[in-house]
Amino acid sequence: MSIKFTLPTNLSHLKLGEAIAFQGISDNGVTKVELLADDKFKLGETGVYDGTWTISYPFNRAGKRRIVANGLDANQQQISSDAVDVFLVGARQNELGIDIYSNNGDSIDWQTVKNSDISFAFAKATEGETFVDSQFAKHWKSMKAAGLIRGAYHFFRPLKDPKLQADNFLKKIQDLEIGDLPPVLDIEHYPEKIALEWQQVSLNQRIDIVQQWLDKVESATGRKPIIYTSPSFWDEYMEDSQAFINYPLWLAHYTDKPEPTVPANNWGGKGWTIWQYTESGTVAGVNGFVDRNRFNSSFDDLVAFVKDSLIA
């Protein structure tokens, strides 16, 4: 006994405010279908006629949703299910996100995070040649289950082999999917011991080792990585170089101004893609302070950014 979606297809982009028709087929054992969003919110139910069913529902909030169709038999017992992920797109600007690592704890309620108007999230995966964040695997799986657009980042160590660092990261993101954010390289001079490491490397060497990591990860994943950094690091340690302006910029700058200071001549005129605007934000579902971020456009453009990061 089985049930299957026929429309919409997986990872479809659907418009807010319109009644979306979810359609499918099932065999004779299924007499009724119930439709759920994110395994929690019931969208409707219907009978099965000639092996087909349709349930329509209008959404009013942008985001990624997992839609589950449960097939029930004549005794109202669930006997089959199928699921699709869809993107609901709207006109809101500056989609909101967070980023976390092991210090944020292991008890993050990712469904509550998503319901707090958060569209995307990054988790620390690795650092250096061998370190793996103890909470990454759990958060990586849970972010997907909650329907967030997820991403992973590697914290770069300038005195470690960049290719071995790339290998460390790639081992942890082998299940990177088309709908996930591109890989991220975290380049910064905090804490102080990291600054001391950068001081032992010349500018040309800094550019070279960063490029080696980017090249290896891009080749392995087919995705153009994001660079995470700060204006102060880029000015002091990269001498405001424009060597990496073809990579999307995730900028950490905590300021009361409406826009961050963007290095490298406004990143070659392209500006910031993601802005980490505070390290002391709060979000329901996360205990204590958490980094908060903005994507520099609408949810529709966030989805397009993810898609466009794929290398042709």
N, C-alpha and C positions, 0 to 999 in steps of 0.2 A: 504494500500500500504506500503510495507516494504522492507528493505534492511538489509543484515546481513553478517558479515565476517565469512568465514569458515577457512581461513588460513591467517596469522599465528594466533595462539591462544593468548589470553591475557597474558601479561608479558613474552612473548617469548624472548630468547636471540638470536640475529641475528648478523652476522658478517659484519664488515665494508668492503666496496669495492665490495661486491657481489650484483648482481641484485636480489633483494628480491621480490618475487611474492606475491602480496596481492590479495586474491581471495575471492569471496563471491557469494551469491545468492540474488535474488530479485523477486518480483512478477511482473505480467504483466504491472502494472502501471508505473514501472521504465524503462525508455528507455536508460538512460545514467547515468554513475557514474563518479564523480570527487573525487580525493583523495587528502587530505590535511594533512600536518604535523603540529602539534601544533596549529590547527585551523587557520593557517596563510599562510603557504607555500604550493603552489599547486604542487603536485608531478606528476599529469597526469590525463587523463580522457579516458573513453572508452565506447563503446556501450554495451548493454546487449544482449546476445545471448542465447536463450533457457533457460532463467532465471539465467544465470551465467555470471560472469565478472572476468577479471584479469587485474591488472595493476602492472608492475614491475618498481622498482626504486632502484638505488645503492646509499647508504649513504656514506659520507666521513668523518663524525665527530661522535665520540663516545658520548653516552648519552642516556637518557630516552626520548622517543618520544611518543606523543599521535597521532595516525593515525586515521583520520576521513574519512569515506566514505559517501558522500552525494548522494542520489538518486534523479535524475531529471526526470520530466515527458516530454511528447512530446512538451510542451510549454517552456521547459527549466526552469521550476519552481521546487525548491527543495520541495520534498514531504516526504522524509524519510532520516534517517542517522543512522550510527552505528560507534562505535569507539573501538579501542584496544590500550593498552599501550605496547610498545616494548622497549627492551634494545638493543642498538647498541654497540657492544663491540669491542675494538681495543687493541693496544699494548702500548699506552702511559702510562708512570709511573707517580705516584703521582697525582692522580686526585685532582682537586681543589674544595674547598668549602668555605662557609662563615657561620657565626653565628650572630644572631641579637636579640635585645630585644626592648622594647618600645622606648628607647632613640634614636634608629635609625629612628624613625618616622613612619608615617602611609602611606607614599606615595612611597614605594618601588615598582619599576617596575620589577616584577619577571621574565617576559619574556626577558627583556633586560639583567637581571642578568644571566640568563641561556645562552643567546647568547654571553656572555662575557667569555665563556669557564669555567663556573662554573657548576659542576655536582651535588653537594649536598649542603644542607643548614640546619642549626639548628635554632630553635626559642625558646626563653625562654617561658615556659608555666606557671610555678608557682614558689612560694617561701614560705617556712615555711608552717604553717597549713592552711592559708586562702588566701594568696595573689595570685592573678591571673594577669599575664601580660595583660595590656589593649589591646595590638595589636595582641595577640597570635592567636585568632580565625581567624582573617582576614589573617594573614600571613600563617597559617597552610593550609587554603583552597587555597590560591593563589600559594603557592609553588607547591602544587599538580597540579593545573591547568596549571602551566608553564612547568610541566614535570620534575621538579627537584626531586631527591631523598631526602625526607625530614626527619627531626628528631626533637624531642622536648626534652627540659631539665628542670630539677627542681633544683633551688638554695637551698642548704641545710642550715638549721639553727640549730646549735648544741644544743640549749636550748629548742627547740620545740620537741614535741612528734614525733618520726620518723614515726610511723604508721599513725598518722593523716596527716603528711606531704605527705606520700605515697598516702593516700586517696585523698588529694587535687590535686595531680598530675594526678592520675588515672581518676578522674572525667573529666579532660580536654582532655584526649587522648583516649576516648572511641572508636573513629573511627580509631585507629591505624591499619594500613593495613600490609599485608605480605610484600609489597615492600617498606615499610618505614624503616628507621634506628631504631635500638633498643633505648629504653628509656635511658636517660642520667641523672646521678646524679652529679651535680656541687658541688665540695667540695673545698673551698678556704678560705683564711683569709683576704679577701678584701671586703669592706672597713674596717677601723680600728675597728668599733663596732663589726664586725664579728670575728676579731681576739680576741677581749676581751671575746667574748662568748666561743670560743674554749679554752681559757685559764682557764675557770671555769670547764672544763671537763677533767678527767684523760685519759691517753692513752687507757686503757682497755675500758673505757666508750665510747671513740671516736670510737673505732673499733666496739663495740657492736651496737651503734645507727646507724652507717652507714650500718652495716650488716642487721639490722632490715628493713631499707628502701629497700635495695636491694632485700631481700627475699620476701617482700610483693609485690613489683612491678614485680619481676620475676614470682611469682606464679600467679598473676592476668593477666599478658600479655602473658605468655609463651615465653618471650624473655629474654635473659641474658643482663642486662643493661651494659652500658658503664660508666666508671668513668672518670670524667673530674677533673684534678687537675694540680698543678705545682710542679716542683722539690723542690722549697723552702718550700711550704706547707708540702709536704710529708716528708721532712727532719726534719722540726721544730715541726710539730704537730703529725705526725704519726711515728716519729723516724725511718724512712726508713723501715717500716714494710712491709713484703711480704704477709700480710693477705689477700690481694685482687688481687693477681696476676692472678687469673683465670678469671678476668673480663677484657674486652678490655680497653685499656688506651687511653684517649684523653688528650694529654699533652699540657699545655700552657707554652711555653718557648720562649722568644724573644731574639734571639741571631744572631750574624753574622756568626756563625759556620754552616757548612753544615748539622749538625745533632743536635738535642736537647740533653740535659742531662737527662737521663732516670733514675728515682729513683728505689729503691727496687731491686738492683742488675739487672739493665736493665729489670725491671718488670719480675723477675724470668726467665730471658733469652729470653723473648718473645718480648721485645721492644715495641715501640709505634705503635698504630694503626692509630690514627689521631694526627696531630701536628698543634696546633694553633701557627703560627710562627710570627704573628704580630697583634697588636691591632689598628694599624694606617694604614691599607690597604685601597685601593680605588677600587671600582668596579662600572662599569656603571650600572645605575639603582638604586643605593643607594646614597643618599645625605650624604656628609661628610665621616668621617673615619668609617671603618668597620673591624671586626676581620676576618682574612683570615686563611684558614686551608689547609693542605695537607692530603690526605689519602695515607697510606704507600704502595701503589701498583697501579695497573692499574684499569681501569673502570670495566673490567671483574671481577677482584678480589673484587672490591667494591660491585658489585652485589652479588657475592658469599658470601661475609661477611654478607650482609643483610640476605640472605637466611639461612646461617649457624647459625645465632643468634637465630633461632627458636629452642626451646627445644623439643627434640624428645619425 
